[in-house]
């Protein structure tokens, strides 16, 4: 799976639930709520004040990209 800024959080979690800690460490603790699952990475990072580029890099590394 290739991760981009527009990747949907729910799709990432469905593809690999072990990615949850990446979202938890950025302060996104409500991973099961509909809003969180339908947001893309750029939207979530803006709300939580973290770098989308850093999160994309971490997730792509996790997926072996």
N, CA and C atoms as a LAMMPS dump frame, in Angstrom:
ITEM: TIMESTEP
0
ITEM: NUMBER OF ATOMS
195
ITEM: BOX BOUNDS ff ff ff
-5.0000000000000000e+02 5.0000000000000000e+02
-5.0000000000000000e+02 5.0000000000000000e+02
-5.0000000000000000e+02 5.0000000000000000e+02
ITEM: ATOMS id mol type element x y z
1 1 1 N 0.854 -1.18 0
2 1 2 C 0 0 0
3 1 3 C 0.895 1.236 0
4 2 1 N 0.624 2.155 -0.9
5 2 2 C 1.342 3.416 -0.964
6 2 3 C 0.499 4.465 -0.235
7 3 1 N 1.116 5.158 0.699
8 3 2 C 0.423 6.16 1.494
9 3 3 C 0.725 7.553 0.935
10 4 1 N -0.328 8.37 0.81
11 4 2 C -0.188 9.764 0.391
12 4 3 C -0.951 10.649 1.376
13 5 1 N -0.832 11.942 1.208
14 5 2 C -1.542 12.885 2.071
15 5 3 C -3.05 12.719 1.986
16 6 1 N -3.518 12.199 0.862
17 6 2 C -4.966 12.05 0.676
18 6 3 C -5.467 10.646 1.008
19 7 1 N -4.594 9.803 1.531
20 7 2 C -5.025 8.463 1.947
21 7 3 C -6.024 8.584 3.1
22 8 1 N -7.058 7.774 3.045
23 8 2 C -8.105 7.785 4.07
24 8 3 C -7.673 6.923 5.259
25 9 1 N -7.818 7.479 6.441
26 9 2 C -7.367 6.79 7.651
27 9 3 C -8.033 5.426 7.806
28 10 1 N -9.318 5.342 7.563
29 10 2 C -10.018 4.062 7.678
30 10 3 C -9.457 3.007 6.747
31 11 1 N -9.074 3.406 5.542
32 11 2 C -8.498 2.446 4.583
33 11 3 C -7.144 1.95 5.065
34 12 1 N -6.365 2.844 5.655
35 12 2 C -5.047 2.453 6.179
36 12 3 C -5.228 1.46 7.315
37 13 1 N -6.135 1.768 8.242
38 13 2 C -6.384 0.872 9.375
39 13 3 C -6.953 -0.469 8.929
40 14 1 N -7.804 -0.46 7.912
41 14 2 C -8.353 -1.716 7.399
42 14 3 C -7.258 -2.566 6.755
43 15 1 N -6.336 -1.923 6.062
44 15 2 C -5.25 -2.65 5.405
45 15 3 C -4.282 -3.242 6.42
46 16 1 N -4.064 -2.52 7.523
47 16 2 C -3.133 -3.002 8.547
48 16 3 C -3.465 -2.354 9.887
49 17 1 N -4.218 -3.044 10.733
50 17 2 C -4.595 -2.491 12.032
51 17 3 C -3.406 -2.159 12.934
52 18 1 N -2.239 -2.717 12.65
53 18 2 C -1.08 -2.417 13.494
54 18 3 C -0.527 -1.017 13.241
55 19 1 N -1.158 -0.262 12.332
56 19 2 C -0.762 1.134 12.131
57 19 3 C -1.424 2.053 13.165
58 20 1 N -2.342 1.557 13.954
59 20 2 C -3.061 2.376 14.933
60 20 3 C -2.134 3.198 15.832
61 21 1 N -1.022 2.656 16.324
62 21 2 C -0.155 3.465 17.192
63 21 3 C 0.358 4.755 16.543
64 22 1 N 0.51 4.774 15.233
65 22 2 C 0.953 6.004 14.569
66 22 3 C -0.075 7.11 14.748
67 23 1 N -1.332 6.744 14.725
68 23 2 C -2.402 7.723 14.896
69 23 3 C -2.573 8.093 16.367
70 24 1 N -2.431 7.117 17.234
71 24 2 C -2.547 7.377 18.665
72 24 3 C -1.456 8.32 19.143
73 25 1 N -0.237 8.147 18.647
74 25 2 C 0.865 8.995 19.116
75 25 3 C 0.728 10.442 18.624
76 26 1 N -0.063 10.681 17.597
77 26 2 C -0.297 12.06 17.153
78 26 3 C -1.498 12.684 17.847
79 27 1 N -2.128 11.941 18.773
80 27 2 C -3.24 12.469 19.549
81 27 3 C -4.608 12.105 19.007
82 28 1 N -4.655 11.238 18.027
83 28 2 C -5.924 10.818 17.442
84 28 3 C -6.378 9.55 18.16
85 29 1 N -7.149 9.756 19.23
86 29 2 C -7.521 8.626 20.092
87 29 3 C -8.873 8.02 19.768
88 30 1 N -9.622 8.626 18.884
89 30 2 C -10.95 8.115 18.546
90 30 3 C -10.918 7.48 17.157
91 31 1 N -10.135 6.436 17.002
92 31 2 C -9.944 5.821 15.684
93 31 3 C -11.184 5.124 15.153
94 32 1 N -12.102 4.767 16.015
95 32 2 C -13.29 4.061 15.573
96 32 3 C -14.447 4.964 15.191
97 33 1 N -14.346 6.254 15.484
98 33 2 C -15.479 7.122 15.172
99 33 3 C -15.533 7.387 13.663
100 34 1 N -16.725 7.57 13.132
101 34 2 C -16.884 7.732 11.675
102 34 3 C -16.071 8.883 11.095
103 35 1 N -15.988 9.999 11.817
104 35 2 C -15.223 11.137 11.308
105 35 3 C -13.761 10.81 11.133
106 36 1 N -13.187 10.171 12.128
107 36 2 C -11.767 9.83 12.07
108 36 3 C -11.484 8.836 10.954
109 37 1 N -12.361 7.884 10.775
110 37 2 C -12.129 6.853 9.76
111 37 3 C -12.297 7.386 8.34
112 38 1 N -13.033 8.486 8.192
113 38 2 C -13.256 9.006 6.848
114 38 3 C -12.356 10.188 6.493
115 39 1 N -11.584 10.674 7.453
116 39 2 C -10.654 11.77 7.177
117 39 3 C -9.45 11.271 6.405
118 40 1 N -8.852 12.174 5.632
119 40 2 C -7.579 11.805 5.035
120 40 3 C -6.454 12.271 5.954
121 41 1 N -5.245 11.841 5.661
122 41 2 C -4.12 12.15 6.54
123 41 3 C -3.886 13.649 6.665
124 42 1 N -4.001 14.368 5.567
125 42 2 C -3.753 15.803 5.603
126 42 3 C -4.745 16.516 6.526
127 43 1 N -6.004 16.123 6.464
128 43 2 C -7.023 16.724 7.326
129 43 3 C -6.741 16.413 8.793
130 44 1 N -6.443 15.178 9.098
131 44 2 C -6.207 14.769 10.48
132 44 3 C -4.971 15.445 11.055
133 45 1 N -3.924 15.542 10.27
134 45 2 C -2.695 16.171 10.758
135 45 3 C -2.908 17.655 11.005
136 46 1 N -3.697 18.307 10.159
137 46 2 C -3.984 19.732 10.35
138 46 3 C -4.733 19.948 11.671
139 47 1 N -5.703 19.092 11.951
140 47 2 C -6.488 19.213 13.179
141 47 3 C -5.621 18.972 14.407
142 48 1 N -4.685 18.028 14.309
143 48 2 C -3.884 17.641 15.466
144 48 3 C -2.523 18.337 15.518
145 49 1 N -2.258 19.214 14.566
146 49 2 C -1.038 20.011 14.602
147 49 3 C 0.248 19.227 14.435
148 50 1 N 0.21 18.207 13.589
149 50 2 C 1.423 17.423 13.325
150 50 3 C 1.74 17.465 11.832
151 51 1 N 2.964 17.117 11.495
152 51 2 C 3.419 17.154 10.112
153 51 3 C 2.857 15.98 9.319
154 52 1 N 2.111 16.285 8.272
155 52 2 C 1.579 15.227 7.412
156 52 3 C 2.72 14.526 6.688
157 53 1 N 3.752 15.263 6.307
158 53 2 C 4.876 14.644 5.6
159 53 3 C 5.585 13.619 6.475
160 54 1 N 5.744 13.927 7.76
161 54 2 C 6.38 12.974 8.676
162 54 3 C 5.533 11.721 8.835
163 55 1 N 4.212 11.901 8.971
164 55 2 C 3.331 10.742 9.143
165 55 3 C 3.297 9.891 7.879
166 56 1 N 3.234 10.522 6.722
167 56 2 C 3.255 9.776 5.452
168 56 3 C 4.544 8.964 5.36
169 57 1 N 5.67 9.568 5.721
170 57 2 C 6.954 8.857 5.662
171 57 3 C 6.965 7.66 6.614
172 58 1 N 6.474 7.845 7.831
173 58 2 C 6.429 6.745 8.808
174 58 3 C 5.548 5.601 8.311
175 59 1 N 4.376 5.953 7.786
176 59 2 C 3.466 4.908 7.312
177 59 3 C 4.014 4.191 6.087
178 60 1 N 4.617 4.913 5.172
179 60 2 C 5.206 4.252 4.005
180 60 3 C 6.344 3.332 4.419
181 61 1 N 7.124 3.743 5.406
182 61 2 C 8.196 2.868 5.921
183 61 3 C 7.574 1.609 6.53
184 62 1 N 6.502 1.792 7.279
185 62 2 C 5.804 0.659 7.889
186 62 3 C 5.339 -0.342 6.819
187 63 1 N 4.842 0.183 5.707
188 63 2 C 4.343 -0.679 4.632
189 63 3 C 5.468 -1.147 3.691
190 64 1 N 6.709 -0.78 4.003
191 64 2 C 7.844 -1.259 3.211
192 64 3 C 8.06 -0.484 1.924
193 65 1 N 7.626 0.756 1.873
194 65 2 C 7.803 1.594 0.689
195 65 3 C 8.976 2.543 0.864
